Amino acid sequence: MTMEKLLLDKVSPENLDQCGIGCIADRKHVGHGPKVGWLRERFEEGLRILLFRNEKGKPLAFLEYVPGEYAWRPVKARGWLFVHCLWVYPPGQKVGGLGSRLIQACLDEAQALGSLGVAAMVSDGPWMAGKEVFLKNDFQVVDSTDRFELVAHRLREGGEPPRFRDISGNAARYPGLRLVYATQCPMLPRSVEDLRDEAEKHGLELKVTVLTTAKEAQNAPSYYGVFNLLWDGQLLSDHYVSRARFRNILKKIVPARYRRGPVK
């Protein structure tokens, strides 16, 4: 049995068109274009993607990182490299060890850049990498809040360790039915379309705010940062919501109107 040949690319402005964005190969997907636009702006801030592909060019695993001061999560991580995403596809899981190899490659990047180390936000909940693969690579839990933890691997002494920001009170800035999101995750634009359509069917206006800078994401109403569904200052969800789940949420937040059925 022959070992599959692996290609490790560092995705940058120069090879983005060739390598793709890692998480979505279909360029017709509703989230692909927005993610590409988001990446082209973030590359100027130092964001890069480490991407494993097979010899046919199919993505197997990827890791997206950025200098900590430009993290799109409510964290303080200046001087560190911060991991937004770590994902291994099922074909990549058959190869084995790609998550750890990406983390080690990111540590090499941090060493070359003179960073304090590498940090990441982890969770057992949706849309986040679990902490086990980081702990296996000598990361330590340095902070925790809600369902999230910050893990870090220090390479140099000095500087503050990564910490979560205090975002208490941020949700109160959003009255009514609100969705605050960013195109950092290409899976989110489809959810936005579904939620807006479902709200309209029930006589509700879903006001949508698109986060356009890291600073805005660092002051988001939730710790995931790039997806925030709210009702009158109350956080309803901090991750992707399907149309069916949103329908159930509407039953709870607007029960009288919902019982009258969709608006004709």
Secondary structure, 3 states (H helix, E strand, C coil): CCCCCEEEEEECCCCHHHHCCCCCCCCCCCCHHHHHHHHHHHHHHCCEEEEEEECCCCEEEEEEEEEHHHCCCCEECCCCEEEEEEEECHHHHHHCCHHHHHHHHHHHHHHHHCCCEEEEEECCCCCCCCCHHHHCCCCEEEEEECCEEEEEEECCCCCCCCEECCCCCCHHHCCCEEEEECCCCCCHHHHHHHHHHHHHHCCCCCEEEECCCHHHHHCCCCCCCCEEEEECCEEEECCCCCHHHHHHHHHHHCHHHHHCCCCC
